[in-house]
Amino acid sequence: MDRRDFVLSLTATTFLSFSYKAHAQTTKPPVAKQVDAVDARLGYTLRDPYRWMENPKDPDWEPWMRAQGDYARRALDALPDHDALLRRIGELTGDLPLASRLQRTGNATFLEFRPSGASVAKLYVIERPGAEKKLLVDPESAKDASGAHMSLDWWRASDDGTLVAYGMSPAGSEESVARIMRVADGTHFPEAIDRARFASPQWLPDGSGFFYTRGREGAVRGAADYLLNTVSWLHRLGTDPKQDVRIAGGGDTVDGYTLLPIDFPFVVVTPGSDIALLLPFGGVRRENPLFAAPLAEVMTGKPRWQAVARMEDRATSFALRGRDVYVVSEKDAPLGRILRTSATAPDLARATVVVPEAKTPIETSDAGLVATRDGVYFARQNGGPMTLHRITPGGQVTDIPMPFDAGIYALFGSTDQDGVDVRMSGWVEPAGLYRYRPGGRLVDTGLSPRPTFSTTPYESMRLIATARDGTKVPVSIIAKKGLKRVGSAPALGQCYSSYGISAAPYFSPRSIAFLERGGVLFEVHARGGGEFGSPWWRAGQKANKPNTWRDFIDGCEAVVKAGWTSPKRLTIMGTSAGGIAVGNALVERPDLFAGAIDNVGWTNTSRAGVEQNSAPNFPEFGDPSNEAEYRGLVAMDAYQKVKDGTHYPAVLAMTGMTDPRVAPWHPAKMAARLQHASTGGPVLLRVDFDAGHGLGSTRQQTDAQWADVFAFVLAQGRA
């Protein structure tokens, strides 16, 4: 947008703001029916008048959601700046090519890449250095039976680069169907493997097949046990999947450990190694056991697994290099240390300490250990910004200079290749793919082209907030350079802080549309994330979860006190597990905010156990069958804390009807309860019937969502 367009958008604000308010005052959202339902347990009496929404077959469910979606759409379209924001965001993303994942095999490079103008990412191969990209998988050319858009969920090329296994799903559902392609001519093997949501294929050295993980047969989508008891299989190319060799699954006992129903049994192999590893990944569990066996034995389906790490070892990441296994262990080292042991005779008690515990934690959520021909790479976290390091084959540790304060979002490497590829971004540095070779430095590969827009008008700052218990909580802020701190800027503050996942530096091109209008963006690095390692995570887990939203509140107050914004111009937002933070901040301090955005948020936590993604989340938030943990789930339930007759700020709840991770009834119930209870701002429920949790959304869907978000924030900030 040029200066003239920007000025015109400001002069139109008064009229459009009036239109928005008029819409909210003269029309009312569709009223949800109320049906008596009560949970009485452990002294709690939890009334739940909208529990009927948990039944997708209720005849009122879809009509009510469609009516809510239509109501929200009219209100959002009437917001000041909405159309201009949508156009501007489209300009920022439409011409911007974006690479997200890569794999190097021999001379070939496989690249997940969204070209200029495309809606979704596609899979390409660059067959040799300097060659043009060759399109392999194009989700835009495929539609499912309903006509819904398709998305590429995952893929993996064979070691020699001649074959690639990939999964696609419709409408952001993540319900992948696996196919196998011959790279040379683009033809497919006949089999199509469903229930492959978390397949994670691992190819045999000769490319004759691969290990993968598959949902159990007969599992009912949406049921509470849908994701339980998944099974690891070995598939041979060209054969019926019914003939696959079973490797491991729930109930199996391997070297004293019995796989739990929540365990996803991933088999891991690497080029040049005759060892296979078994990782029973416990849903969102941060610490997991690890086992090793000869690859030849595993291929028979009757391996004799040996424990490399047990649960008490608190292993959070690993890498296999030849017959050496590198393990990040937090046992007696809460910030992590890296141990090396033999895969054929593993013994962590006598393992070599390759990297001792240091003052900054080893990052394990986004960037775990990656083994390459020239060593093992890992990252450290430092309250947001991260650093990169290499362990040489001889065991020396070298620090790799970073080109800017960065978040590292993936490390790509292989034991038959030297060097590592790094996907990283800064707070005002767009994401890119960088490559490091031993003896060199991190260099932009150009595989994710630089944008044409400039980020030089913006800057990032760090503010340290003091939480109510004295804990120092970092807050990262992005704004225009020279912005006056007089409390007049509209602001959007976010918080996630769950699973030990760090809110590392990241810059989205879409944010420019908000920043250039004088908006302020900030992230509160609350306890529950991984910015300061496992102690920071545990301080916001289960019974300690209140620290997360109270850090969020205290961080927002610090931003206001510093003059960046004011309560009447501040909107907060939480996504997915961040629904706990935003929901509880909203109900505890409605006076502090002008608006709140609940994006596919988990807000009705006391109902953990009744949706398909519940059980895998028990290790993080609590198991409702455990009395103490159930109390914690009730304590973090924002929906149950909404009080009638309270002046809540304006609320925008957002969901996708195919969401497999947070059931749509969470935002729906929260919106219905607030619409009934609040005497304050409007409550909107934005519904996308062709989207899920956001992972498979098209560029246009994401553009439209952020146009709604920024328009909503600006409208509250100018009210």
N, C-alpha and C positions, 0 to 999 in steps of 0.2 A: 504493500500500500504506500502511495506517495503522500507527501505532507498535506496536499489539498484533500485527499480522501480522508485522511486522519482527522483533520479539522472539521470536515462535514459530518463525520460520524459523531464527534463530540457535540456539535450543535443540535444534532437530532436526538440526543440523549433524553432531554426533558420530555419530548412528545412520546418517544417510544417507551420510556419508563412509565409514563402515565398509562399507556396502552396495556402494559404488562400488569400494572396494579389493578387496572379496571377489569382485566380478564380474571384476576384472582378474586376480586371482590364481587363480581356479578355472576360468576359461574362457580360451581363447586365440583370437586372430583367425585367420581362414582363412589357411592357408599358401599362398603363391604358388609355382607351379612355377618352377624355374630352368633356363634354357637357355643353354648356352655361347655367348657373343658377345664378341668382343674387337676393339677399335680399336687398331691399332699404327701410330703416325704421329709423326714428328718426335721420336722418342725416348720417346714416351708409350706405355704399355700400359694401356688403359682397358677393364676388364672390365665387362660389362653383362649380368648374368644375367636381367634382366627386360625385355630389349629386345622380347620377344614381345608385350608390352603395346602397342607402337606399331602393331600390326596389329589394327584393330577387328574384323576377320573371324576372328580366332583364336577357336576354339570355347570356350576357357577364359576369355576376356576378360570378357564380360558376366556370366556366372555368378559369377566371382570378385568383380567389382565389386559385384554385388547382395549377395553374402554379406558382404563388407566393410561395405557400407552398413548391413546389418541388425545386424551386430555393433556398429558404432559407435552406431547408434540406441539399442540396449539400454543401452550404457554411458553415453551422454549423458543418457538419460531417468532414469538412476539417480543422476545427480549432485545434490549438495545445491543447493537453491534453484532447480533447473531449472524446475519447473512454476510456481513463484511468479514467476520472472523472465519466463517466457513470458506469463503473465497480465498482469504489470505493463507489459511492452513493448507488448502489445496495447492496453492502456488508453492508453498514451502516443501511439501512432500511429493507432489505429482511428478516433478522433474528430477527428483533426487534418487539416484540408484542407491541400493543398500545391500551390502553383503553381511551375512550373519554367522554362517558356519562354513568351515572348510575341512578337507582331508587331503593330505598328500600321499600318493601311492606311486612309487617309481618316479617317472617323469610327469605324471598326470596330477592335476589338482582338481578336486571336486569342490564345487562352490554352491552354497545356497544363496541365491541372489534375487532381489526384486529389482528388475530393470526400470528405467524411467517410464512412467505412465502405467505400469502394471498395478494390479490390485493385490496380488499375493506373491510370496516368494516362490521361486522355481529352482530346479536343480540343473546345474550346468557342469560340464567337464571341460577343462583346458588340457588338451592331450599332451602338450609339451610346452616348455617355457616360450612365451612370445606368441603362441597360437591363439586364435580367436575362441571365444566361449562357444561350446556346442550344447544346445538345449537337449536335456534328457527327459525331464518330467515337468509338465506344464499343467498345474491344477486348473488354470483358467480355461483349458480346453475340455475339461470334464465337468459333468454335473451328475448329481445323484438322481434317483427316480422322482424326487419331489421338485427338482430344479434348483436346490440349494447350492450355494457355492462350495467348492472343495478347497481344502488346505493341505499342504505338505506338513505332516506331523514330525517325521523322523526319517533318516536314511543312513546307510553305511555301505561303502564300497569294499569289495574284496581286496586282499593284500596286493594283488597284481593289477587292480584297477579294471579288470575285464567285466565285472559284474557289480550290480548295486541292488541292495534290498531297500525298499522304502515303504512308507505307510501314508495313506491319505484318508481324510474323513470329511463329512459334510457339515456345514453350518456351525463350525466351531465346536463340534461335539467331542472331538478327540477320540472318537470310536474308529480307530484305524483299521484298515484292511491292508495287509502286506502283499506286495508284489515283488518279483525279482526280474530285473532287466539285464539283457546283454548290452553292454555299452557300445560295442562296435556298430550294431545295426538297429538298436532301439527295440528289438523284439523282446517278448516276455516269455518266461516259463509258464506253463498252463495253470499252476496252482495260485489261488488267491486265499490268503489266510486271514480270517476275521478274528475278533477278540484280541487284536494285537496292539492295544492302546499303549502299553509300555514295553514294546518288543525288545528294544535295545540289542539288535542283532550283532553277533560276534562271529566272524567268518573263520572257518577252518583254514589252515595254511594252504591247502591245495585248492580252495575255492569250491569244493564239492558240496558244501552245505554251511549251515551256521547255527549257533545256539541262539535261542530267543525266549522271551517270557510271554506267556499267553494267559488271558483270563480263563477261568475254569468253564467247562461246558455246562450249559444250563443256567448260568448266572443270569438273573433278571435285572435289566437296567433300571436303576432308580431304587432298588431294594437295598436295605442296610448292609447286606452281606455281599453286595455286587463285586467289590474289589478284593474280597478275601480269598485265600487259598489259591493264588495264582501259581502257575507251574512253569518250570523251565524245561525246554525241549531242545533236541537236536533235529533239525530239518535237513534232509538230503534233497538237492535240487531235482525237480522233475517228478517227485513222488507225492502221493496223496498225504496231506498233513495227518491223516488218521494213522499213518505208519511212523510218525515221528517217535524218536526215542526219548522217553521220559528221563529227565536228569534229577530234578528235585522239586519238592512242593510242600505245602503246609502239612504238618504232622510227621514229616521225615525227621529222623534223628541222625545227625552227622557229628561224629566225635564228641558226643555228650550234649550237643545242643539240639533241641527239638524246634524245628521251624514253626513259628507262630502263624496263625491265620493272616495277620497283617504283613507278614514278610513277603517281599517280592524277590524271588530267588534269581538273581542275575549271575550268569556265568561270564567270566572275563578271560580273554586270551590276547596275546600280543605277538607280533611277528618275531620269529627267531627263538621263541620259547616253547619248550615241550611241557609246560605246566599250564593248568587251568585253575582259575580261582572261582570260588563260589561266595557271593556276597548276599546274604539274606537281609535285604534292605527293608527295615521295619517301617514302612509308610513314610512319615516325615521324621522318623527317629534320627537324631544326629549321630549317635554312637551305635555301631553295628559290629557283629562278629565277622570273621573272614576265615575261609578255609582254602586249602590247596590240595591238588591231586595231579598225578600225571595225566596229560591231555589224552593219551591213548586209552587210559582207563575210563576217563569221563565219556569218551565217545561210545563206549560199550553200554553206558547207562548204569554201570555198577562200580562207581569209583570208591576208593577208600580215602575219604577226605581226612585231612589233618588240620587241626585248628592252628591258624596263624595268629589270630587275635580272638579273644573271648570278650563277652560283654564287659567284664570287669576291667579290661584293658582300655576301655574308652577310646577305641579307634574311630577316627573321624574321616580319614582319607587314606588311600593306598595307591601304590603303583607297582607293576610287575615288570622287571627288566631281566631277561634271561631266567636264571633261577634265583634271583634276588627279589625279595619283596620289601618295599619301603612302606612304612606305616606311620601315620601321624597318630600319636597316642597322647591323651590328656590325663592319663593316670599319673598321679603325683606331679603333674605338670599342666596346670589348668590352661596355660596359653599355648600348649602343644610342643612336642618335640618329635623329631623324625628318627625312627629306628630302622635298622636294616637287619633282616634275618634271612635264612635259607628257606626256599619254598619246599625243599625236599626233607628238611629236618627243622621245621620252624620252632623257635623258642624265644619269645619276646623278653623273657626274664634275663636271657644272656645275649640279647641282641646288641649290635653296635649302635651307639648313639651317634648318629651322623650329624644331626642338628640339635643342639641342646635348647632347652626353653630359654626364651629371650624376653625382653621387655614388651615387645609387640607380638600379638598372637599370629599363628599360622592360619591363613584363610583356607577354609574347607568347603564353603557353601557353593560359591560360583566357580572358583578356580581351585580345584584340588591338585594333588600331585600328578604330574605328567612325565612319564618315562620316554626318553628319546635315545638315539644311538650315542649321543655325546653326554648323557647324564640324566638327571631328574630335575625338573623345574617346579617351583612352588612360589606362592605369593604370601605376603604378610599384610595384615590389616593395621591401620593406625587411626582409628576413630572415623573412618570414611575413606580417605586416600590410601592407596595400596602401593606396595613395592614388589619387585620381581627378583627372584634369586635362582641360582643354579648349583646343583650338587654335581661335581665332576665324577667320572668313573672312579677316580682315586679317593673320593670322599671329601675333597675340598669344597668349601662353599664360597661362591662369588656373588657379589651384589651387582645387579644390572641397572645402570642409571635410567631413570624414567624421564621421558621428554616433557612431561607436565604432571600436575597432581591428578592422578587417574584412578578410576575404578576399573579393575580387571574383571571382565565378565565371562571369559572363557580362555583356556589354554588348549591349543591343538598341536599334538606332536605324535610321533610314532617311533618305535624302537628300531626301525629300518631307515630312519631319516635323522640328519643332524638339525639342530635348531628347533625353535618353537614359534608358532604363530599365536598372537595375542589379540583378542578383541577387547578394546578398551575405549574409555571416554573420559572426559573431564566435565566439571560443572558448566564450563563455557567452551568446551572442546567437543565437537561432534564425534560420534562413535566411528571407529575405523579398525582395520585389520593391520597389525604391525608384525614384523618378523624380526627375530633375533637369531643370529648365527654366532657360534663361539668365536671370540676375538673381535666381534663387531659391536654394533649397537642396535637398538630398536629402531627400525625403519618402516615407514608407511609403505605397505605393499601396493597401494593403488587399487586393490581388488574391491574396495568399497570407496568409490570416488569421493573426493572432497566436494562439499556443497558449494553452490555459487553465492549463497548469502554469506554475510560476515557476522561473526559473533563479537567483534571488537567493541561494539557499543555497550557490552554487558560485562559484569564482573561478579565474582563470587566472594563471599566473606564467611567467616566462621564466628559465631557468637557462642559463648559458653553460658548456659543458663544454670542457675542453682535450683535444684529440685527442693521440694519442701523438707526432705530428710537430709539435705546438705550435699547430695550427690551432684557432681558436675556433669551436665548433659550438653553435648555439642548440638548446635543448630547451624545448618548450612543454608545460606541465603544467596539468591541470585536476583539481580536487579540491574536497571540501567546505571551506568556510571554517573556519578554526581547526583543521583536522586536525593531530593531533600527529605530528611527524616523528620517530618512534622506530623506524622500520623494520618496523612491524607491519602495514602496509596491503597488501592484495593490489593488484597493479599490472599494467596492460597497456600495454606500450610498442610503438609502431609506427614503421615506416620504409618509405618508398617510394623517393624520391630517384633518379629516372631521367627521361630525356628532357628535362631542364631544367624539369620540372613542379614548381611550388612547393607545399609543404604549408602553404597559407594557413589562417588561422583558420576553423574550421567547427565547428558544434555540432549533434550529432544528438540528437533527443529520446530515442532508445533508450538513450543513454548514462546518462540519469538513473537507470535501473533498476540500474546498476552503481555510480554515484557515491553514491546514497543508502544503499548498503550499505557505504560506507566505502572504495570502490575509488578508485584513482588512475589516470588516463589521461595518457599523455604521447606526444609526437611528437618524434623526433630528426630535425632538419633537416640530414641528412648531405649531403656532397658528391655531386653527381649530380643534385640538384634545381636549381631556378632562383632560390632565395631571394636570392642575391647575383649574379645575372646569369650570363652565359655562362662566365666563369672558374670559377664554382662548379660549373656543369654539367660542363664539360670535365674538371674535377678528379675526377669520378666516372664518366667515360665510357670504354668499351673497356678499354684496358690499365690505366687508372686506377681501374677499378671496385673494387678492394680498399679504396680509401678509403671507399666507401659503407658496407660492413659493418663496417669497423674504427671509423669514426665512430659507427656504431650501437652497437657494443660499448662504446666509450669514453663515449658519452652515457648508456648504461644504468648504467655504473659511477658516473658523476657523480650520477645520480638516487639510487642506493643510498647513496653517500657523504653525500648531503644529507639522508638519513634518511627519504625518502619511502617506501621499501620495502626489502626485503632479497632476496638471491638465492633464498631458499626460498619467496618470495612473488611473485616476478617472472615474468611470462609475456610473451613477445615475439610480434609478429605482423607478417607481411608479405603483401601482396596483389599478385597479378599479377607485374609486374617486381620488386615488393618481396619476392618469393620468393628473389631473389638475396641480399638483405640478411638476411632471417631464416634462410635455409638455412645461409649461411656463418657467421653469428653462432652458430647452434646447434652446428655441427661444430667451430668454433674454440674456443668457450668454453662447453662444456656445463655447467661448474660454476657459471656465473653465473646460470643460469635454472632456475626450477621447471617451466616449460612453454614450448612454442613452437607457434605456429599458422601453418601454411602454407596460405594461402587462395588457391586457383586460382594457385598460385605457379609461376614459371618456375625450376626447380631443376636441370634436366639440360641445362645450356647448351651442353655440348660436342656435343650432338645438334642444334644449330641447323642448319637447312637441310632437315629431313625432315618438317616439319609445315606446314600451310597459311599460318600467319602468320609463318613464319621470315624469308623474304627481306625483307619490309617493315621488319623490325627490324634488319637488318644495319647500317644507318648508326649505330645507337645502341650496339649491343653487339659487333658484329664479324661479318665474313664468313668462314665456315669455309674458303673456298677460298684465303684469304690467310693465309700461314704465321704472320705476326706476330699477326694478329687471331684465328686459331685458338688460339694459345697463350693469349691473353686469355680466350677462351671456356672453355678447360680450367681456367684459374685461378679462374674464378667458378662452376664446376660443383660445387654442394654435394653432389649425389647421389654423385659420384665420390669425395668426401672422407669419406664415412661409413666408420668403422672397426669391425670386429667386436670384440665384447667390451667396448665402451665404455659407460659409464653415462651415457646421454643422458637429459635430462628428458622428462617426458610430452609427447607430440606429438599435435596434432590437425591432420590434413591435410584439406582440403575442396576439392571439385570439383563441377562440373556436367557431365553427360554430353553436352550439346550445346554446350559451350564452343567458340566459334570463334576465340578469341584465344590461349589457352594450352591446348594439348591435354590432356585428362584424364589421359593417361599420365604427365605430369610429377608431379603429386601422388601418383598411384598408385605409380609406381616408387619415389619417395622413401619412401612409407609402407612398402612391401614391404621395402625395403632396411633401414630402421630396425627393423622388426619382427623381422627376422632377426639384426641386429647388436647391438641395444641390450640392456644388462643393467639398464636403469633403468626409468623410468615407462612406462605403457601408451602404445601408438601406435595412434591411431584414424584411420580413413579415412572421412570423411563424404561421401556421394555423393547428389546430387540428380539424379534422372533426368528432371526436368521443368524444368531450369534450365541456363543457360550460364555466361557470365562474370560474371553479376550484373546486367547492364544491363537485361535484360528481365524480371527476377524480379518476382513480385507482392509486395505489402506483406506478406502473410502468410509468404511464403517468406523474405523478409529478416528479419522479426520472429523467425522460428524459428531462423534462422542465428545471429542475435545473442544469442538466449537460450542457444544452445549455447555460443557463445564466452564469454559472461560466466559461465555456470555452470562451464565448464572452468577459467577463470582463478580463480574463487573457490575451486574445489576444490583447485587446486594451492596457492593462497595460504593455505589452512587445513590442509594436509596435515601 
